[in-house]
Amino acid sequence: MDKKTALLTLLENSFWIDDPTKLKVIDQIDTLTEEQIDELGKFLVAERDYMIEHEDEVLAKSQKILEIISQAVVDNQTTDQVQ
């Protein structure tokens, strides 16, 4: 796999880079220098490694956040129905 393909794969799976930024990078990938590709690749590999190493913790915290959001939605719907 060449570096650009690897970068695109890592970019697609990134949690820290938002979708509009991902699209900008994808649009400009052919204009990036080898050094820019290497640096972005190193960052994305570090992100991937962190997520793998801390997977259980990240999943538990994500689940907790989703529960809080779900409860807030339920509470908001209940409040709307009372009004």
C-alpha atoms as a printed R data frame, in Angstrom:
   type eleno elety resid chain resno       x      y      z
1  ATOM     1    CA   MET     A     1   0.000  0.000  0.000
2  ATOM     2    CA   ASP     A     2   1.441  3.380 -0.929
3  ATOM     3    CA   LYS     A     3   1.566  6.282  1.534
4  ATOM     4    CA   LYS     A     4  -1.365  8.180  0.015
5  ATOM     5    CA   THR     A     5  -3.633  5.139  0.172
6  ATOM     6    CA   ALA     A     6  -2.568  4.459  3.753
7  ATOM     7    CA   LEU     A     7  -3.177  8.101  4.637
8  ATOM     8    CA   LEU     A     8  -6.666  7.998  3.134
9  ATOM     9    CA   THR     A     9  -7.496  4.853  5.106
10 ATOM    10    CA   LEU     A    10  -6.268  6.390  8.359
11 ATOM    11    CA   LEU     A    11  -8.082  9.647  7.563
12 ATOM    12    CA   GLU     A    12 -11.395  7.873  6.929
13 ATOM    13    CA   ASN     A    13 -11.160  6.246 10.364
14 ATOM    14    CA   SER     A    14 -10.079  9.344 12.278
15 ATOM    15    CA   PHE     A    15 -12.265 10.477 15.162
16 ATOM    16    CA   TRP     A    16 -10.385 13.697 15.802
17 ATOM    17    CA   ILE     A    17 -10.559 15.189 12.329
18 ATOM    18    CA   ASP     A    18 -14.009 16.422 11.334
19 ATOM    19    CA   ASP     A    19 -15.627 15.483  8.041
20 ATOM    20    CA   PRO     A    20 -15.232 18.886  6.313
21 ATOM    21    CA   THR     A    21 -11.495 18.823  7.070
22 ATOM    22    CA   LYS     A    22 -11.225 15.232  5.870
23 ATOM    23    CA   LEU     A    23 -12.845 16.245  2.580
24 ATOM    24    CA   LYS     A    24 -10.413 19.151  2.168
25 ATOM    25    CA   VAL     A    25  -7.440 16.846  2.717
26 ATOM    26    CA   ILE     A    26  -8.862 14.293  0.273
27 ATOM    27    CA   ASP     A    27  -9.392 17.015 -2.335
28 ATOM    28    CA   GLN     A    28  -5.807 18.241 -1.916
29 ATOM    29    CA   ILE     A    29  -3.998 14.945 -1.369
30 ATOM    30    CA   ASP     A    30  -2.273 15.092 -4.751
31 ATOM    31    CA   THR     A    31  -0.793 18.494 -3.891
32 ATOM    32    CA   LEU     A    32   0.676 17.429 -0.535
33 ATOM    33    CA   THR     A    33   4.419 17.034 -0.291
34 ATOM    34    CA   GLU     A    34   5.967 13.772  0.850
35 ATOM    35    CA   GLU     A    35   6.841 15.491  4.135
36 ATOM    36    CA   GLN     A    36   3.245 16.662  4.683
37 ATOM    37    CA   ILE     A    37   1.947 13.166  3.961
38 ATOM    38    CA   ASP     A    38   4.460 11.692  6.417
39 ATOM    39    CA   GLU     A    39   3.559 14.170  9.170
40 ATOM    40    CA   LEU     A    40  -0.183 13.728  8.774
41 ATOM    41    CA   GLY     A    41   0.317  9.975  8.584
42 ATOM    42    CA   LYS     A    42   2.324  9.988 11.834
43 ATOM    43    CA   PHE     A    43  -0.431 11.949 13.570
44 ATOM    44    CA   LEU     A    44  -3.141  9.587 12.330
45 ATOM    45    CA   VAL     A    45  -1.118  6.501 13.296
46 ATOM    46    CA   ALA     A    46  -0.675  7.957 16.789
47 ATOM    47    CA   GLU     A    47  -4.439  8.515 16.972
48 ATOM    48    CA   ARG     A    48  -5.130  4.959 15.830
49 ATOM    49    CA   ASP     A    49  -2.618  3.520 18.298
50 ATOM    50    CA   TYR     A    50  -4.144  5.551 21.141
51 ATOM    51    CA   MET     A    51  -7.635  4.344 20.275
52 ATOM    52    CA   ILE     A    52  -6.479  0.728 20.149
53 ATOM    53    CA   GLU     A    53  -4.579  1.022 23.428
54 ATOM    54    CA   HIS     A    54  -7.471  2.760 25.225
55 ATOM    55    CA   GLU     A    55 -10.363  1.062 23.427
56 ATOM    56    CA   ASP     A    56 -12.174 -0.168 26.538
57 ATOM    57    CA   GLU     A    57 -11.943  3.204 28.268
58 ATOM    58    CA   VAL     A    58 -13.030  5.130 25.159
59 ATOM    59    CA   LEU     A    59 -15.978  2.799 24.584
60 ATOM    60    CA   ALA     A    60 -17.087  3.027 28.227
61 ATOM    61    CA   LYS     A    61 -16.926  6.824 28.207
62 ATOM    62    CA   SER     A    62 -18.689  6.992 24.849
63 ATOM    63    CA   GLN     A    63 -21.455  4.747 26.164
64 ATOM    64    CA   LYS     A    64 -21.842  6.963 29.227
65 ATOM    65    CA   ILE     A    65 -22.108 10.069 27.037
66 ATOM    66    CA   LEU     A    66 -24.740  8.389 24.855
67 ATOM    67    CA   GLU     A    67 -26.730  7.442 27.962
68 ATOM    68    CA   ILE     A    68 -26.619 11.034 29.221
69 ATOM    69    CA   ILE     A    69 -27.745 12.351 25.821
70 ATOM    70    CA   SER     A    70 -30.530  9.761 25.598
71 ATOM    71    CA   GLN     A    71 -31.774 10.664 29.056
72 ATOM    72    CA   ALA     A    72 -31.697 14.363 28.194
73 ATOM    73    CA   VAL     A    73 -33.781 13.691 25.082
74 ATOM    74    CA   VAL     A    74 -36.295 11.677 27.112
75 ATOM    75    CA   ASP     A    75 -36.430 14.390 29.780
76 ATOM    76    CA   ASN     A    76 -36.910 17.064 27.120
77 ATOM    77    CA   GLN     A    77 -39.714 15.118 25.446
78 ATOM    78    CA   THR     A    78 -41.422 14.624 28.820
79 ATOM    79    CA   THR     A    79 -41.148 18.352 29.560
80 ATOM    80    CA   ASP     A    80 -42.568 19.200 26.123
81 ATOM    81    CA   GLN     A    81 -45.523 16.882 26.659
82 ATOM    82    CA   VAL     A    82 -46.339 18.450 30.035
83 ATOM    83    CA   GLN     A    83 -46.392 21.931 28.554
